[in-house]
Amino acid sequence: MNFGIALIVLGGFLLGGAWSIWRADSDTSGRTGPQVVFAAILLLAALLATASGILRLV
């Protein structure tokens, strides 16, 4: 498997994790601060991994 494809797959996995954390319901009304921060970190990591994978394929 090409390393660029592996990075794109990793980016998709991280994007799915960010989406599941964003959609997670808590006992409080709305999202908590740590949920938002962790989802943002995962989203940033997903974007970086996907962009790196695309650049490795080019």
N, C-alpha and C positions, 0 to 999 in steps of 0.2 A: 504494500500500500504506500502510496506517495505521502510524504510528510505534510504537504499542503492540504490534501484531502482529510488527513487526520485532524489538522487544525480546524478545518471547517466543521467536521463532525463534533469536535470539542466545543466549538462556538455554539452549535445548535443545542448541545446538551446544557451548556451554561445558560442559554437563552430560555430553555424550558424550565430550568431551576428558578430563574428570575421571575418568570411568569407565574409559577406555582406559589412562590413566596408572595408576589404581589396580589394574587387572588385569595390567599389564605385569610380566613376569617378568624378574628380573635374574640375573646369574651368582651372586650371593650368595643365601643362603637367606633368604627373606622380603623385605619391602620396605625400601628404603633411606630414610634420613631426608629427602633432597631430594624423593624421589617422594611421600612422604606430605605434605610441605609444599606442593608444587606442586599436588597433587590437592585439597588443602583450599582453596587459594587459588582454583582454578578452580571448585570447588563453591560457595564463597561468592559468587563473581562470577556464577555461573549463577543462584543464588537471588535475588540482587539484581536482575539483569536481568529475570528472570521476574516478580518482584513489581512492578517498575517498569512492565513491560508490562501487567500486569493492572490496575494502578492507572490507567494512561493510558487503558485501555479503559472504565473505569467512569465 
